Amino acid sequence: YLHTRYSLLPTILAGGAEASASGFPIAARCDLFWPTLPSSRARDQYIWLNDTLVAPISDSAHNLTSRNVWIPPGEWHDAWNGTVVRGPRSMSVTQPYERIPLWHRAGGLLVLAHDGAMRTDEQDWSTLTVEAYPAFGFGVGQAKIVLHDVASPTLDIPSTGAPSTKRDVPVYIPPT
């Protein structure tokens, strides 16, 4: 997971800047998003960075590799195989030990460091990759993300000199 964490650093830093500005947490229980839905009150799953559902399988003492997960309203893309599930609903999920069950909300974006170096001072910050999770089968849609200049002498991230910008990103999904 260390490689994944460093790849996600641009998204994590953007989420931290947004959380600092808005006061809304980076990770929150589902009932903060869907307070009127009783099933959203599960204490062992959460929404991370507003667009990722995280549902860890945490009982390793009994060698569990499956669990029941509440999928929130809307379409969610399985992070590991791309399967789209529609909520709200509960479903049983099985994952090997090395995978945390994750889903990305349809319409969400992840900004990833391209080479995912294991140290921030070794990362090439000039090239980033955007992963889009469309909210529909085919066609053009919109997704939004706020990109910040997240220069940090502590993390050895150089400044781009650019102000924070909000972008509407057109997403085209070709038919398969």
C-alpha positions as a Python dict, from the first residue, in 0.01 Angstrom:
ca = {
    (1, 'Y'): (0, 0, 0),
    (2, 'L'): (298, 233, 32),
    (3, 'H'): (330, 263, -347),
    (4, 'T'): (-44, 333, -374),
    (5, 'R'): (-21, 600, -102),
    (6, 'Y'): (257, 785, -282),
    (7, 'S'): (74, 759, -614),
    (8, 'L'): (-233, 912, -447),
    (9, 'L'): (-36, 1198, -287),
    (10, 'P'): (-169, 1470, -525),
    (11, 'T'): (-528, 1363, -445),
    (12, 'I'): (-453, 1342, -72),
    (13, 'L'): (-293, 1688, -68),
    (14, 'A'): (-584, 1838, -266),
    (15, 'G'): (-827, 1671, -22),
    (16, 'G'): (-635, 1810, 274),
    (17, 'A'): (-642, 2162, 130),
    (18, 'E'): (-1018, 2130, 66),
    (19, 'A'): (-1077, 1995, 417),
    (20, 'S'): (-877, 2280, 565),
    (21, 'A'): (-1080, 2538, 371),
    (22, 'S'): (-1424, 2381, 426),
    (23, 'G'): (-1390, 2210, 764),
    (24, 'F'): (-1535, 1890, 614),
    (25, 'P'): (-1326, 1583, 708),
    (26, 'I'): (-1111, 1385, 465),
    (27, 'A'): (-1264, 1061, 596),
    (28, 'A'): (-1621, 1042, 723),
    (29, 'R'): (-1878, 778, 809),
    (30, 'C'): (-2143, 728, 544),
    (31, 'D'): (-2418, 870, 765),
    (32, 'L'): (-2256, 1214, 738),
    (33, 'F'): (-2337, 1201, 365),
    (34, 'W'): (-2670, 1013, 387),
    (35, 'P'): (-2813, 1091, 734),
    (36, 'T'): (-3168, 983, 647),
    (37, 'L'): (-3068, 629, 544),
    (38, 'P'): (-3047, 399, 850),
    (39, 'S'): (-2813, 154, 671),
    (40, 'S'): (-2554, 432, 631),
    (41, 'R'): (-2471, 415, 1003),
    (42, 'A'): (-2217, 131, 970),
    (43, 'R'): (-1917, 206, 1190),
    (44, 'D'): (-1669, -5, 996),
    (45, 'Q'): (-1675, 163, 655),
    (46, 'Y'): (-1631, 523, 546),
    (47, 'I'): (-1607, 769, 259),
    (48, 'W'): (-1253, 891, 194),
    (49, 'L'): (-1184, 1213, 3),
    (50, 'N'): (-1558, 1245, -75),
    (51, 'D'): (-1546, 993, -362),
    (52, 'T'): (-1404, 662, -236),
    (53, 'L'): (-1593, 407, -26),
    (54, 'V'): (-1355, 214, 201),
    (55, 'A'): (-1477, -103, 374),
    (56, 'P'): (-1184, -280, 543),
    (57, 'I'): (-1205, -644, 642),
    (58, 'S'): (-1066, -604, 991),
    (59, 'D'): (-1115, -937, 1168),
    (60, 'S'): (-790, -1112, 1075),
    (61, 'A'): (-800, -1314, 1399),
    (62, 'H'): (-1065, -1535, 1238),
    (63, 'N'): (-898, -1533, 892),
    (64, 'L'): (-1192, -1351, 734),
    (65, 'T'): (-1169, -1246, 371),
    (66, 'S'): (-1531, -1141, 325),
    (67, 'R'): (-1778, -903, 481),
    (68, 'N'): (-2112, -734, 426),
    (69, 'V'): (-2085, -381, 283),
    (70, 'W'): (-2346, -110, 248),
    (71, 'I'): (-2314, 55, -94),
    (72, 'P'): (-2436, 419, -86),
    (73, 'P'): (-2683, 564, -339),
    (74, 'G'): (-2556, 602, -694),
    (75, 'E'): (-2306, 415, -906),
    (76, 'W'): (-1974, 297, -759),
    (77, 'H'): (-1679, 152, -951),
    (78, 'D'): (-1489, -133, -783),
    (79, 'A'): (-1130, -10, -751),
    (80, 'W'): (-983, -353, -824),
    (81, 'N'): (-1186, -484, -1118),
    (82, 'G'): (-1394, -188, -1244),
    (83, 'T'): (-1730, -358, -1186),
    (84, 'V'): (-2003, -98, -1137),
    (85, 'V'): (-2253, -151, -854),
    (86, 'R'): (-2560, 61, -788),
    (87, 'G'): (-2675, 156, -441),
    (88, 'P'): (-2823, 190, -198),
    (89, 'R'): (-2790, -177, -117),
    (90, 'S'): (-2600, -420, 99),
    (91, 'M'): (-2381, -688, -53),
    (92, 'S'): (-2133, -951, 50),
    (93, 'V'): (-1776, -882, -64),
    (94, 'T'): (-1481, -1119, -73),
    (95, 'Q'): (-1125, -993, -119),
    (96, 'P'): (-785, -1153, -65),
    (97, 'Y'): (-588, -1033, 238),
    (98, 'E'): (-378, -793, 32),
    (99, 'R'): (-680, -591, -90),
    (100, 'I'): (-901, -351, 101),
    (101, 'P'): (-1250, -337, -54),
    (102, 'L'): (-1272, 3, -230),
    (103, 'W'): (-1519, 168, -467),
    (104, 'H'): (-1494, 503, -647),
    (105, 'R'): (-1807, 716, -681),
    (106, 'A'): (-1926, 765, -1039),
    (107, 'G'): (-1835, 1118, -1148),
    (108, 'G'): (-1525, 1127, -928),
    (109, 'L'): (-1164, 1187, -1025),
    (110, 'L'): (-834, 1076, -878),
    (111, 'V'): (-515, 1268, -955),
    (112, 'L'): (-216, 1037, -934),
    (113, 'A'): (156, 1088, -933),
    (114, 'H'): (275, 923, -1252),
    (115, 'D'): (567, 715, -1131),
    (116, 'G'): (468, 679, -765),
    (117, 'A'): (819, 722, -625),
    (118, 'M'): (865, 603, -268),
    (119, 'R'): (991, 942, -150),
    (120, 'T'): (847, 1283, -228),
    (121, 'D'): (1189, 1426, -314),
    (122, 'E'): (1226, 1154, -581),
    (123, 'Q'): (881, 1211, -735),
    (124, 'D'): (846, 1369, -1080),
    (125, 'W'): (576, 1628, -1004),
    (126, 'S'): (571, 1760, -1361),
    (127, 'T'): (346, 1477, -1485),
    (128, 'L'): (23, 1369, -1316),
    (129, 'T'): (-236, 1112, -1424),
    (130, 'V'): (-612, 1166, -1390),
    (131, 'E'): (-836, 862, -1341),
    (132, 'A'): (-1201, 938, -1412),
    (133, 'Y'): (-1498, 728, -1300),
    (134, 'P'): (-1788, 814, -1531),
    (135, 'A'): (-2141, 856, -1406),
    (136, 'F'): (-2294, 684, -1708),
    (137, 'G'): (-2222, 415, -1965),
    (138, 'F'): (-2107, 611, -2271),
    (139, 'G'): (-2082, 972, -2383),
    (140, 'V'): (-1945, 1299, -2253),
    (141, 'G'): (-1997, 1418, -1897),
    (142, 'Q'): (-1841, 1657, -1647),
    (143, 'A'): (-1638, 1599, -1334),
    (144, 'K'): (-1480, 1862, -1108),
    (145, 'I'): (-1161, 1875, -908),
    (146, 'V'): (-972, 2156, -736),
    (147, 'L'): (-599, 2138, -800),
    (148, 'H'): (-380, 2328, -555),
    (149, 'D'): (-20, 2434, -570),
    (150, 'V'): (84, 2219, -277),
    (151, 'A'): (447, 2323, -245),
    (152, 'S'): (594, 2188, 74),
    (153, 'P'): (953, 2224, 186),
    (154, 'T'): (886, 1953, 446),
    (155, 'L'): (778, 1704, 177),
    (156, 'D'): (1026, 1833, -86),
    (157, 'I'): (742, 1922, -325),
    (158, 'P'): (842, 2217, -543),
    (159, 'S'): (604, 2506, -609),
    (160, 'T'): (454, 2534, -955),
    (161, 'G'): (380, 2901, -895),
    (162, 'A'): (23, 2839, -1010),
    (163, 'P'): (-280, 2945, -805),
    (164, 'S'): (-543, 2691, -698),
    (165, 'T'): (-782, 2633, -984),
    (166, 'K'): (-1116, 2461, -1022),
    (167, 'R'): (-1152, 2280, -1351),
    (168, 'D'): (-1446, 2124, -1531),
    (169, 'V'): (-1296, 1822, -1701),
    (170, 'P'): (-1481, 1680, -2003),
    (171, 'V'): (-1477, 1300, -1988),
    (172, 'Y'): (-1545, 1090, -2298),
    (173, 'I'): (-1613, 719, -2255),
    (174, 'P'): (-1596, 536, -2591),
    (175, 'P'): (-1830, 242, -2652),
    (176, 'T'): (-1663, -97, -2609),
}
